[in-house]
Amino acid sequence: MNLLALQRNMREHLLRGSEHIAREIRGDAATRLAVYYDAYRMRLMDCLRDTFERVRAWVGDSGFETAAQRHIELHPPHNWTLAEYGNGFDCTLADIYPNDPEIAELAWLDWSLHRAFEGPNAKSLKAHDLSGVNWNSAVLSIVPTLRMRPVVTNCAAIWAAIAEGQTPPAMRRLAATSALRVWRAGFSPNFRTIDPLEHEALLMAAEGATFASICTAIEAARTSEASEVAGGFLASWVQDGLLTSIDSCL
């Protein structure tokens, strides 16, 4: 057996516990391989436990470990660091718990806050930076840590209660689909529940749309109060530290 084949067999055994490889190794080597196999998987399990604390609190240790083992088997690490390990765990949970959507949403929130904390730094605009802006051609730049996704449950309330050491509310489906936005302001990761219109407005801003175009889209959705809604969004984004600069498309 050449070195490349040996390395591939070692990887296959660590990831999936290949029986035919284990049978070929006897004596002390087999014992050491078993220790390495267990230690490798425990390290990945610990990584998921540390990142997804609120999910583990919600589903319990047994349910969490079952899901984590499945994720480890299906999604081995692909990077030199484990900082990215956990990406996609929400999809694994969605497959395992198709009738409990709050579990995958909690995992997405855990992961997004984790990534926001480790994300790149950015200086946020202050209210006084808005003076003199030509809003017809203004293009908003968003902090690089912003992440968003639609949600259908009260996962935000569940997450917050668990984080504060309180009894979480029962899962309930929202009357209408909302969205979560996650970002970091200073050194603090934050999240907020937003309505679909703000979600769409932020997506437009992130794609480089002018503020005037965003206002037009808001007006198409809420004709009678478009200016108030747009102004409210802008004020909220500045207050929350979501904007890094305002440039002109001209």
C-alpha positions as CSV (number, residue, x, y, z in Angstrom):
1,M,0.0,0.0,0.0
2,N,1.5,3.4,-1.0
3,L,1.3,6.5,1.1
4,L,-1.6,8.1,-0.7
5,A,-3.7,5.0,-0.3
6,L,-2.8,4.8,3.4
7,Q,-3.8,8.4,3.9
8,R,-7.1,7.9,2.1
9,N,-7.9,4.8,4.1
10,M,-7.0,6.6,7.3
11,R,-9.4,9.5,6.4
12,E,-12.1,7.0,5.4
13,H,-11.8,5.3,8.8
14,L,-11.8,8.5,10.8
15,L,-14.9,9.8,9.0
16,R,-17.0,6.6,8.8
17,G,-15.4,3.9,10.9
18,S,-14.6,1.6,7.9
19,E,-14.7,-2.0,9.2
20,H,-12.5,-3.5,6.5
21,I,-9.7,-1.0,7.3
22,A,-10.0,-1.7,11.0
23,R,-9.7,-5.5,10.3
24,E,-6.4,-4.9,8.5
25,I,-4.8,-3.3,11.5
26,R,-4.0,-5.4,14.6
27,G,-2.2,-5.1,17.9
28,D,-1.1,-1.8,19.4
29,A,-1.7,0.0,16.1
30,A,-5.4,-0.9,16.3
31,T,-5.7,0.4,19.8
32,R,-4.0,3.7,18.9
33,L,-6.2,4.0,15.8
34,A,-9.3,3.5,17.9
35,V,-8.2,6.3,20.3
36,Y,-7.6,8.6,17.4
37,Y,-10.9,7.8,15.8
38,D,-12.8,8.6,19.1
39,A,-10.7,11.7,19.8
40,Y,-11.3,13.1,16.3
41,R,-15.0,12.7,16.5
42,M,-15.2,14.1,20.0
43,R,-13.3,17.2,18.9
44,L,-15.9,17.9,16.2
45,M,-18.7,17.1,18.7
46,D,-17.2,19.6,21.2
47,C,-17.0,22.2,18.4
48,L,-20.7,21.8,17.6
49,R,-21.6,21.9,21.3
50,D,-19.8,25.1,21.9
51,T,-21.2,26.8,18.8
52,F,-24.8,25.7,19.1
53,E,-25.5,26.1,22.8
54,R,-29.1,27.2,22.5
55,V,-30.0,24.4,20.1
56,R,-28.5,21.9,22.6
57,A,-30.5,23.5,25.4
58,W,-33.7,23.3,23.3
59,V,-33.5,19.7,22.0
60,G,-31.6,18.2,24.9
61,D,-28.2,16.4,25.0
62,S,-29.4,13.1,23.5
63,G,-31.2,14.8,20.5
64,F,-28.3,17.1,20.0
65,E,-25.7,14.4,19.9
66,T,-27.7,12.3,17.5
67,A,-27.9,15.2,15.1
68,A,-24.3,16.2,15.6
69,Q,-23.1,12.6,14.9
70,R,-25.1,12.6,11.6
71,H,-23.6,16.0,10.7
72,I,-20.1,14.8,11.4
73,E,-20.6,11.7,9.2
74,L,-22.1,13.6,6.3
75,H,-20.0,16.8,6.5
76,P,-16.4,16.3,7.5
77,P,-14.3,19.4,7.8
78,H,-12.9,20.9,4.6
79,N,-10.8,23.8,6.0
80,W,-7.5,23.9,8.0
81,T,-9.4,25.5,10.9
82,L,-12.5,24.5,12.7
83,A,-13.8,28.1,12.7
84,E,-16.0,27.2,9.7
85,Y,-17.2,23.9,11.1
86,G,-20.8,24.1,11.9
87,N,-21.8,25.8,8.6
88,G,-24.8,23.9,7.3
89,F,-25.7,22.4,10.6
90,D,-29.1,24.1,10.4
91,C,-29.7,22.2,7.1
92,T,-28.8,18.9,8.9
93,L,-31.3,19.7,11.6
94,A,-34.0,20.7,9.1
95,D,-33.6,17.2,7.6
96,I,-33.8,15.5,11.0
97,Y,-36.6,17.6,12.4
98,P,-38.8,18.5,9.4
99,N,-41.8,19.2,11.6
100,D,-40.0,21.4,14.1
101,P,-38.8,24.4,12.0
102,E,-37.7,26.3,15.1
103,I,-34.8,24.0,15.6
104,A,-33.1,24.8,12.3
105,E,-33.9,28.5,12.8
106,L,-32.3,28.4,16.2
107,A,-29.2,26.8,14.7
108,W,-29.0,29.4,12.0
109,L,-29.2,32.1,14.7
110,D,-26.5,30.5,16.8
111,W,-24.2,30.1,13.8
112,S,-24.8,33.6,12.5
113,L,-24.1,35.3,15.8
114,H,-21.0,33.1,16.1
115,R,-19.8,34.2,12.7
116,A,-20.7,37.9,13.3
117,F,-18.5,37.9,16.4
118,E,-15.6,36.6,14.4
119,G,-16.3,38.8,11.3
120,P,-14.4,41.7,9.9
121,N,-14.4,45.1,11.7
122,A,-16.2,48.0,10.2
123,K,-16.8,51.6,11.4
124,S,-20.5,52.5,11.5
125,L,-22.0,55.8,10.5
126,K,-23.5,58.2,13.0
127,A,-26.6,60.3,12.6
128,H,-24.6,63.5,11.9
129,D,-23.0,61.7,8.9
130,L,-26.4,61.9,7.1
131,S,-26.4,65.7,6.7
132,G,-25.9,66.9,3.1
133,V,-26.6,63.5,1.5
134,N,-28.2,63.6,-1.9
135,W,-30.8,60.8,-1.3
136,N,-31.7,60.5,-5.0
137,S,-28.3,59.1,-5.8
138,A,-27.3,57.7,-2.4
139,V,-26.0,54.2,-2.2
140,L,-25.8,52.6,1.2
141,S,-22.9,50.4,2.3
142,I,-23.8,47.7,4.8
143,V,-21.5,46.2,7.5
144,P,-19.9,43.0,6.3
145,T,-21.2,41.0,9.2
146,L,-24.9,41.3,8.2
147,R,-26.7,38.0,7.7
148,M,-30.5,37.6,7.1
149,R,-33.0,34.9,6.6
150,P,-36.8,34.5,6.6
151,V,-38.2,32.7,9.7
152,V,-41.6,31.1,10.3
153,T,-41.4,30.6,14.1
154,N,-40.8,32.5,17.3
155,C,-37.2,31.3,17.4
156,A,-35.9,34.7,18.4
157,A,-38.0,34.7,21.6
158,I,-36.9,31.1,22.3
159,W,-33.2,31.9,21.8
160,A,-33.4,35.1,24.0
161,A,-35.1,33.2,26.9
162,I,-32.5,30.4,26.8
163,A,-29.6,33.0,26.7
164,E,-31.1,34.8,29.7
165,G,-31.5,31.6,31.7
166,Q,-35.3,31.8,31.6
167,T,-37.9,29.2,30.7
168,P,-38.3,29.5,26.9
169,P,-41.8,29.9,25.4
170,A,-43.4,27.0,23.5
171,M,-42.7,27.0,19.8
172,R,-45.4,28.8,17.8
173,R,-45.6,29.6,14.1
174,L,-45.8,33.3,13.3
175,A,-48.9,34.7,11.7
176,A,-46.8,35.9,8.8
177,T,-43.3,35.1,7.7
178,S,-40.8,37.5,9.2
179,A,-37.0,37.7,8.9
180,L,-34.0,37.9,11.2
181,R,-31.1,40.1,10.7
182,V,-27.8,39.4,12.5
183,W,-24.9,41.8,12.6
184,R,-22.1,43.1,14.8
185,A,-21.9,46.6,16.2
186,G,-18.6,47.3,17.9
187,F,-17.7,44.1,19.6
188,S,-21.3,42.9,20.2
189,P,-23.2,40.5,17.9
190,N,-26.9,41.5,17.7
191,F,-30.1,40.2,16.1
192,R,-33.4,41.7,15.4
193,T,-36.7,40.4,14.0
194,I,-37.8,42.4,11.0
195,D,-40.7,42.4,8.6
196,P,-40.4,41.2,5.0
197,L,-40.3,44.7,3.6
198,E,-37.3,45.7,5.6
199,H,-35.7,42.4,4.6
200,E,-36.2,43.3,1.0
201,A,-35.0,46.8,1.5
202,L,-31.7,45.6,3.1
203,L,-31.2,43.1,0.3
204,M,-31.6,45.9,-2.3
205,A,-29.1,48.0,-0.3
206,A,-26.6,45.2,-0.1
207,E,-26.9,44.7,-3.9
208,G,-26.0,48.4,-4.5
209,A,-29.5,49.9,-5.2
210,T,-29.9,53.6,-4.6
211,F,-31.9,54.7,-1.6
212,A,-34.4,56.3,-4.1
213,S,-34.9,52.9,-5.7
214,I,-35.5,51.4,-2.2
215,C,-38.1,54.1,-1.5
216,T,-39.8,53.3,-4.8
217,A,-40.0,49.6,-3.9
218,I,-41.4,50.5,-0.4
219,E,-43.9,52.8,-2.1
220,A,-45.1,50.0,-4.3
221,A,-45.7,47.9,-1.2
222,R,-47.1,50.6,1.1
223,T,-48.2,53.5,-0.9
224,S,-49.8,55.6,1.9
225,E,-46.9,55.6,4.3
226,A,-43.8,55.0,2.1
227,S,-41.8,58.0,3.3
228,E,-42.4,57.2,6.9
229,V,-41.4,53.6,6.5
230,A,-38.3,54.4,4.5
231,G,-37.3,57.0,7.1
232,G,-37.9,54.6,9.9
233,F,-35.8,51.9,8.2
234,L,-32.9,54.4,7.7
235,A,-33.1,55.6,11.3
236,S,-33.0,52.0,12.6
237,W,-30.1,51.1,10.4
238,V,-28.0,54.0,11.6
239,Q,-29.0,53.5,15.3
240,D,-28.1,49.8,15.0
241,G,-24.8,50.4,13.3
242,L,-25.6,48.7,10.1
243,L,-24.3,51.4,7.7
244,T,-20.6,52.0,7.0
245,S,-20.8,54.7,4.3
246,I,-23.1,56.5,1.9
247,D,-21.8,57.1,-1.5
248,S,-23.3,58.6,-4.7
249,C,-23.9,56.5,-7.8
250,L,-23.3,59.7,-10.0
